[in-house]
Amino acid sequence: MAKAAKVTTQQQDAVPSARAFSVFERMVAWRYLHSRRKEAFISVIAGFSFVGIMLGVATLIIVMAVMNGFRTELISRILGINGHMIIQPVDQPLNDYAQLAQKFSAVPGVTMALPLVEGQALASGKQSAGSGALVRGIRAEDLEKLKAVSGNIRSGNLTGFATGDGVLVGSRLAASLGLGAGDRITLVSPEGDVTPMGVSPRVKSYTISGIFEIGMSEYDASIIYMPLAEAQAYFNADGIVQSIELFLANPDLVDQLRPKIEAAAGRQIFITDWRQRNQTFFSALQVERNVMFMILTLIVLVAALNIISGLIMLVKDKGSDIAILRTMGASSGSIMRIFFMTGAAIGIVGTIAGVALGVVVCLNIESIRQFFSWVSGTVLFDPELYFLSQLPAEMSFGETVSVVVMALTLSFLATIFPAWRASRLDPVQALRYE
């Protein structure tokens, strides 16, 4: 008896062990993915796992792309009309703003220095008693360089503004007041003339030279651009400006340029940058992105758990097959690799399909939005409620790779335990109860 067992052991040792992930192992793993009719339930679980991973990966890619698109569009539009660095006086007013603007423009990395007078006013027209407006006074040559405004004139032109006889009004503000190019808009400022009876509001009418549309509803509904000299007179700021806004070639280099700007000023100034002025807004966007990523990762995790349940059921069903493979000379490592490839194949194919679906949706996100708006008969992305007039999507290669790596890692981890269970199966016990 001992001799027979010794011979059997020698025979098994004589069987050459297959190399890792050999053709034999891949063939058996592929066979287990195509279950027969009596094993259809296992195929259903595998199908749900595949769909879950595909939808999870696609949803992550789409949501992250939309969040990136929001951030990029908002930054480009907010910084398109607002300076990256704002210079304000400390010890004396900015009455030498023209010379300072030239000095700042000469600093490498600064593309434009824009002296600015800014104030609140009540605007009225034909169809409205009044609407709050932010009046920004700038020079005509600076407005030409401000392409976010000068490049988006929807009606009228810049001629009246250049001669100092007209103003530019946002499209939504003009529409709410029932005004168009060539009409007159009346502005009422609380900072008016000082009289013996007190300060009386200043009321003045201006011809609308042109109507601009930046594409950001908040700005289009509230901003009026006025020639600098006229704004100085209107807001009682003769010969001075409130601030000088600097536009940089790279907005992310504000910290590096700050010492150079202070040196060029040659006087005490107070500097704020776009990150400080919009810190709360962009911090909220970042937190929302991180939370959405963690929540949507749960979809992929649930799909990975389905892989575990499906493989455990497959191992139980294939107990006799595993025993036969072991008696034929297959090692426990070979068995483990077979079931690992079976589960990993679901994760890999599901991830690839999810990436493809996500890319297709991101490339056609606006068309899809318009289609569902047409089907439902409602506006799914109302510009009146959001900052932007269309749904943006911008895929990030790094984030897409992170999503793929995360999905594959969860899928591979989900296959380890069932594959290990299969490799530890005792062939004698499996055949005894078969």
ChimeraX attribute file (.defattr): number of C-alpha atoms within 10 A of each C-alpha:
attribute: neighborCount
match mode: 1-to-1
recipient: residues
	/A:1	6
	/A:2	7
	/A:3	8
	/A:4	9
	/A:5	10
	/A:6	11
	/A:7	12
	/A:8	13
	/A:9	11
	/A:10	11
	/A:11	12
	/A:12	16
	/A:13	11
	/A:14	10
	/A:15	11
	/A:16	9
	/A:17	12
	/A:18	15
	/A:19	10
	/A:20	13
	/A:21	14
	/A:22	12
	/A:23	11
	/A:24	14
	/A:25	22
	/A:26	17
	/A:27	12
	/A:28	15
	/A:29	21
	/A:30	16
	/A:31	12
	/A:32	21
	/A:33	18
	/A:34	12
	/A:35	15
	/A:36	12
	/A:37	9
	/A:38	7
	/A:39	14
	/A:40	12
	/A:41	15
	/A:42	23
	/A:43	18
	/A:44	13
	/A:45	19
	/A:46	24
	/A:47	17
	/A:48	17
	/A:49	27
	/A:50	26
	/A:51	21
	/A:52	23
	/A:53	34
	/A:54	28
	/A:55	23
	/A:56	27
	/A:57	29
	/A:58	28
	/A:59	22
	/A:60	26
	/A:61	32
	/A:62	25
	/A:63	20
	/A:64	23
	/A:65	22
	/A:66	20
	/A:67	21
	/A:68	20
	/A:69	18
	/A:70	20
	/A:71	18
	/A:72	15
	/A:73	20
	/A:74	16
	/A:75	15
	/A:76	13
	/A:77	18
	/A:78	18
	/A:79	16
	/A:80	16
	/A:81	17
	/A:82	17
	/A:83	21
	/A:84	24
	/A:85	25
	/A:86	22
	/A:87	23
	/A:88	19
	/A:89	17
	/A:90	11
	/A:91	10
	/A:92	10
	/A:93	14
	/A:94	21
	/A:95	15
	/A:96	11
	/A:97	20
	/A:98	15
	/A:99	12
	/A:100	18
	/A:101	19
	/A:102	14
	/A:103	16
	/A:104	25
	/A:105	20
	/A:106	15
	/A:107	16
	/A:108	12
	/A:109	17
	/A:110	20
	/A:111	15
	/A:112	22
	/A:113	25
	/A:114	27
	/A:115	24
	/A:116	22
	/A:117	25
	/A:118	20
	/A:119	16
	/A:120	19
	/A:121	24
	/A:122	17
	/A:123	26
	/A:124	24
	/A:125	22
	/A:126	15
	/A:127	11
	/A:128	13
	/A:129	10
	/A:130	17
	/A:131	16
	/A:132	16
	/A:133	22
	/A:134	17
	/A:135	25
	/A:136	19
	/A:137	25
	/A:138	22
	/A:139	21
	/A:140	20
	/A:141	10
	/A:142	15
	/A:143	22
	/A:144	14
	/A:145	14
	/A:146	17
	/A:147	14
	/A:148	21
	/A:149	20
	/A:150	20
	/A:151	14
	/A:152	13
	/A:153	20
	/A:154	16
	/A:155	16
	/A:156	16
	/A:157	19
	/A:158	21
	/A:159	13
	/A:160	19
	/A:161	22
	/A:162	18
	/A:163	10
	/A:164	17
	/A:165	15
	/A:166	26
	/A:167	26
	/A:168	29
	/A:169	29
	/A:170	27
	/A:171	26
	/A:172	22
	/A:173	25
	/A:174	26
	/A:175	17
	/A:176	16
	/A:177	19
	/A:178	15
	/A:179	21
	/A:180	20
	/A:181	19
	/A:182	17
	/A:183	16
	/A:184	19
	/A:185	22
	/A:186	16
	/A:187	23
	/A:188	20
	/A:189	19
	/A:190	15
	/A:191	16
	/A:192	16
	/A:193	15
	/A:194	11
	/A:195	8
	/A:196	6
	/A:197	6
	/A:198	9
	/A:199	12
	/A:200	14
	/A:201	15
	/A:202	16
	/A:203	16
	/A:204	13
	/A:205	15
	/A:206	16
	/A:207	18
	/A:208	28
	/A:209	24
	/A:210	26
	/A:211	30
	/A:212	25
	/A:213	21
	/A:214	24
	/A:215	20
	/A:216	21
	/A:217	20
	/A:218	18
	/A:219	21
	/A:220	21
	/A:221	22
	/A:222	21
	/A:223	21
	/A:224	25
	/A:225	26
	/A:226	29
	/A:227	24
	/A:228	23
	/A:229	18
	/A:230	20
	/A:231	23
	/A:232	21
	/A:233	11
	/A:234	23
	/A:235	21
	/A:236	13
	/A:237	15
	/A:238	13
	/A:239	14
	/A:240	19
	/A:241	25
	/A:242	19
	/A:243	20
	/A:244	25
	/A:245	24
	/A:246	22
	/A:247	24
	/A:248	22
	/A:249	12
	/A:250	11
	/A:251	19
	/A:252	13
	/A:253	12
	/A:254	19
	/A:255	10
	/A:256	10
	/A:257	17
	/A:258	15
	/A:259	10
	/A:260	13
	/A:261	23
	/A:262	16
	/A:263	13
	/A:264	17
	/A:265	15
	/A:266	10
	/A:267	12
	/A:268	13
	/A:269	16
	/A:270	13
	/A:271	16
	/A:272	16
	/A:273	20
	/A:274	18
	/A:275	16
	/A:276	10
	/A:277	13
	/A:278	12
	/A:279	12
	/A:280	11
	/A:281	10
	/A:282	16
	/A:283	12
	/A:284	10
	/A:285	15
	/A:286	15
	/A:287	11
	/A:288	12
	/A:289	16
	/A:290	11
	/A:291	11
	/A:292	15
	/A:293	17
	/A:294	11
	/A:295	11
	/A:296	17
	/A:297	20
	/A:298	12
	/A:299	18
	/A:300	30
	/A:301	19
	/A:302	16
	/A:303	27
	/A:304	29
	/A:305	17
	/A:306	22
	/A:307	31
	/A:308	24
	/A:309	18
	/A:310	23
	/A:311	28
	/A:312	20
	/A:313	16
	/A:314	22
	/A:315	21
	/A:316	15
	/A:317	13
	/A:318	15
	/A:319	19
	/A:320	20
	/A:321	14
	/A:322	23
	/A:323	21
	/A:324	16
	/A:325	15
	/A:326	20
	/A:327	14
	/A:328	12
	/A:329	17
	/A:330	20
	/A:331	15
	/A:332	19
	/A:333	15
	/A:334	23
	/A:335	24
	/A:336	22
	/A:337	25
	/A:338	26
	/A:339	31
	/A:340	24
	/A:341	22
	/A:342	25
	/A:343	29
	/A:344	24
	/A:345	19
	/A:346	24
	/A:347	31
	/A:348	21
	/A:349	16
	/A:350	27
	/A:351	29
	/A:352	17
	/A:353	19
	/A:354	26
	/A:355	25
	/A:356	15
	/A:357	18
	/A:358	25
	/A:359	18
	/A:360	13
	/A:361	18
	/A:362	21
	/A:363	15
	/A:364	11
	/A:365	19
	/A:366	15
	/A:367	13
	/A:368	14
	/A:369	16
	/A:370	17
	/A:371	13
	/A:372	13
	/A:373	14
	/A:374	12
	/A:375	9
	/A:376	10
	/A:377	9
	/A:378	11
	/A:379	12
	/A:380	14
	/A:381	16
	/A:382	13
	/A:383	16
	/A:384	13
	/A:385	10
	/A:386	13
	/A:387	18
	/A:388	20
	/A:389	15
	/A:390	17
	/A:391	20
	/A:392	19
	/A:393	25
	/A:394	20
	/A:395	20
	/A:396	14
	/A:397	9
	/A:398	9
	/A:399	14
	/A:400	21
	/A:401	13
	/A:402	13
	/A:403	23
	/A:404	20
	/A:405	13
	/A:406	17
	/A:407	26
	/A:408	24
	/A:409	15
	/A:410	21
	/A:411	30
	/A:412	21
	/A:413	18
	/A:414	24
	/A:415	27
	/A:416	19
	/A:417	17
	/A:418	25
	/A:419	26
	/A:420	17
	/A:421	17
	/A:422	27
	/A:423	24
	/A:424	13
	/A:425	19
	/A:426	13
	/A:427	18
	/A:428	13
	/A:429	12
	/A:430	17
	/A:431	14
	/A:432	8
	/A:433	8
	/A:434	7
